[in-house]
Amino acid sequence: MTPEHIFQLTRRFIDVESITGNEAAMGELLLATLCAQGWHAEKMPVEGERFNVYATNNNVAPVMVFSTHFDTVPPFIPSREDDDNIYGRGACDTKGIIAAMLAATERLRGEDKNVPIALLFVVGEERDSQGAKVANLHAPDPRPRFLINGEPTENKVATASKGTLRVELTARGKMAHSAYPHLGESATEKLLDALERIRKVKLPVNADPAVGAATMNIGILEGGRAPNVIPDFARAHLLYRMVGPVDGLVTDLKAAVGNLAEVNAVLDIPFVKLRSFGGLPTFVAAYTTDIPALSEWGEPILFGPGSIHVAHTDNEYIGKKQQLEAVDIYVRMAKELLRDARA
């Protein structure tokens, strides 16, 4: 696959909107692209019209699997390019990575038509890893030895990936006319007091200085009825980037809040330690991936072109040079991992 073909494929993928929950059109394009390249590709149903795409090489049992997600965050941004970069929603997270994986696997199959590799592209990573969870229930038997998971890592290998703890903080009160606040009970004021306490809770710190401390973001505040009504309901949505187990933190949050509000942990994706590879530069990913939900697909390596710092922004892009370098590295990774598997 020529560089021009890789760039064209990236733009073609970007120009198909696939915001989480609406991935079907992109899934169909992936399926058609893989079939045209000679893969044995099939849909893996997830929910409604949503599906993962799984492809094997000549029905050979895979020893190594390339995987990433094909859903994106909103809003849809069409592609454009200049001499150095390709822009648009999903450029680096992760449609440019998909194109790099397709180029790498085409090269591997060109050298060995029965190379034991597969491709797994999943939905839902940007919300709850639903596609990965379904895929884990349908992992190949025998289980693959290795999984290369693609996320924008700037062509570095992640030695760890922070977990995610999503918490809903709900306060309840009593409605009243705002002219007579003493007749009501403000849920908003309760929530504000609870949040002030939560902001003082000490966050966990990993023993490894490279991993560091957990972080917290108050992402959404909602509630109330009208400016002239004492609010009977208020809620905050919090997201913690975790560096270890969550139980201790949840206990601390509940103790801090007391009876001001309810504390509910609605999503827990664990922190994971990962392996390095072949002398490539390393870093710790402060974000969460599908890797914890793909435990049946082999020992994971987290690697891909593009920078997480521009993902989810209105100027998301992938560097062309870095994308082409990733193709070469993916090929080298596969060859070395397959050699290790045979040893």
Sequence and secondary structure as in RCSB ss.txt:
>XXXX:A:sequence
MTPEHIFQLTRRFIDVESITGNEAAMGELLLATLCAQGWHAEKMPVEGERFNVYATNNNVAPVMVFSTHFDTVPP
FIPSREDDDNIYGRGACDTKGIIAAMLAATERLRGEDKNVPIALLFVVGEERDSQGAKVANLHAPDPRPRFLING
EPTENKVATASKGTLRVELTARGKMAHSAYPHLGESATEKLLDALERIRKVKLPVNADPAVGAATMNIGILEGGR
APNVIPDFARAHLLYRMVGPVDGLVTDLKAAVGNLAEVNAVLDIPFVKLRSFGGLPTFVAAYTTDIPALSEWGEP
ILFGPGSIHVAHTDNEYIGKKQQLEAVDIYVRMAKELLRDARA
>XXXX:A:secstr
  HHHHHHHHHHHHTS  BTT  HHHHHHHHHHHHHTT EEEEEEEETTEEEEEEESTT   SEEEEEE  B SS
    EE SSEEESTTIIIIIHHHHHHHHHHHHHHHH TT  EEEEEES TTTT HHHHHHHTT  SS  SEEEE 
  BTT EEEEE EEEEEEEEEE B  BTT GGGSB HHHHHHHHHHHHTTS   B SSTTT B EEEEEEEEE S
 TTB  SEEEEEEEEEESS SHHHHHHHHHHHTTSSEEEEEEEE  EE    TT  EEEESS  SGGG GGG EE
EEE SSBTTTTTSTT EEEHHHHHHHHHHHHHHHHHHHHHHH 
